[in-house]
Amino acid sequence: MDETQGYCPVFHRAVELIGRRWNGPIIRALLDGADRFGEIRSRIPGLTDRLLAQRLRELEREGVVERASSATTVHYTLTTKGHSLAPVIESIAQWAAAWEPPGSTSSAQGRSAADSRRR
């Protein structure tokens, strides 16, 4: 870590991986027990088949997800590395519940609600 700049490339890479659009919800779906493509997709509104396939491949390359296939089915599971994200994902969920209003899709809305709660 570059102490003079407060920048850690390892931290930055980890945040980019978790924060990449759809990766957090995909990891959460897997943590909650979804293990098939359609099951994961059905738990995340707005996620297309193409993007889900792309993100699962990315998470597999990063060692977070493992893909296992048989003659008739494909299952996705979290690796040890993926399961170790459980407390991180749970912390983000708790933060979101505290600071983002229900149904919020805009970070500006979240900031406004958080600001009004602090007053």
N, C-alpha and C positions, 0 to 999 in steps of 0.2 A: 504494500500500500504506500502510495506517495503521501507522506504525512503533511507536506507543505501544501498540497492541493486538496487533501481530503478525498482523494479518489482511489478506489480499489477496483481494478479491472475484473477481478474474480466476482466481487459483489455485483458489479454492473452486469456481467454476463448472466448471473443467476436471476437477477431482477428482470432482465430482458426475456429470459426463457419463461419464467412464470407469468410475466406481464404481457407476453405476446397475446394478441387478440385470440380468444377462445381457449388458450391453454389452461388457464385457471379453472374454468368450468368443466373442461374435459377431465382434468385431474380430479376435481371434486366428484364428478360422476363416477369415475373409477373407484375412488375412495368409498363411495356410497354403495358399491356393489355392481354397477353396470359393467358388463364385460363383453357385450357384443355390439357391433357397429350400430345397428338400428336402435338398440337400447340406449346407447350413449347419445345418439342424435335426438331421440325422442325426449331426452331430459334437458336439452339445451335449445330453446326456441330461437329460430333465426339462423342456426348453423346449417350450412349446406353440406351435402354429401362430399363435394369436392374439397371444401375446406377442412372437414373432419378428417378425411383421408390424408390430406397434406399435413395437418397438425399431428395426427397419430404417427405418421412416418417420422416427423421431426422429433417427437418425444421418444420414439424408438431409437433413433440415431443418438440422442442425448443420454440414452440409458435409463430413462424414466419409465418407459412402457415396454412391455414385451408382447410380441404377437405370436400366438400359437394357433396353428391350423390343423384340422383333421380333414378327412375326405369330404365332410359335409358342413363344417362350421369353422369360423375364425373367432378366437377369443383374444381379448386384450386384457392384460393384467399389469399392475404396477410392479416394478422391480423393488428391491430393497431401497434403492435411491429414491424411487417414486413414493414409496410408503413413508419415507422420512420427511416428505413434504406435508404430511397430515397436520402437524401443529402449525405450520406456516399458513396453509389454506384455512384452517380453523380460525387463526388469528385475524386473517383478512376478512373472513365472514363475520366475525364479531365486530371488527372495526366498521364494516359496511352497515351492519345492523344498527350500530350506535350513531353513525354519522350520515348515512344516506337515507333519505326519506323513501318509504315504500313506493315501488313503481318508478323510481328515479332512473333516468338513463343519461342524465347530463351531470358532469362533475360540477358545473356552475350551480345547478339546483342543489346539489349536496353541500356546496360551500355556503350557499345562502341559508339553508336549513341549519347547518352547523353554527353559523354566525348568529342566527336568531336564538338558538338554544343557549349560547354563551352569554347573551345579554341579560 
